[in-house]
Amino acid sequence: MARKTKTPIQPTIEDERLLESVVDNEKDYVTIRGRRIGFRDLNRWGLHKISKVMIKEGGDELAVNCKCVAAARLNGYFKIKFFWWVLWRWYAYIRNYADTELAEAIQLIKKKVEIALAVYSLNTTLMIAMRETVMKMNREEAKAILQELSTDKAGKSAKSDRG
């Protein structure tokens, strides 16, 4: 009995626009109290500032969300250095944003972090494989490893099974 194979579906215009916006790192917008705030993919300065805010002990716990949103919106070394202290206070004390109002923005920022971390992990993995100090394998060793990876069953193999 022959298996039916699905033919690939051509991407729509909307799919192509989405791909181009991701490639060009266009802003994604969130509306908070009628104001549109744009966020790009987080770079290492934005990630670093958010990490510092999250691990800092003490301080105003209600302002943590405002600090993270401000760091993600600025998302650059000089912008964070010069404007972060003003922007997070603007969000926390002048605009007085509540945690529930910032929830959508924080969800969008979380998506931007996943993209940045995935790219970082991929680059690190590729660079580790490029080191000249890595022991080179002959064809038989490479074939054996590829065979083992292709027949892996839910994380259990003969090497790790205590059976």
Secondary structure, 3 states (H helix, E strand, C coil): CCCCCCCCCCCCHHHHHHHHHHHCCCCEEEEECCEEEEECCCCHHHHHHHHHHHHCCCCCHHHHHHHHHHHHHHCCHHHHHHHHHHHHHHHHHHCCCCHHHHHHHHHHHHHHHHHHHHHHHHHHHHHHHHCCCCCCCCHHHHHHHHHHHHCCECCECCCCCCC
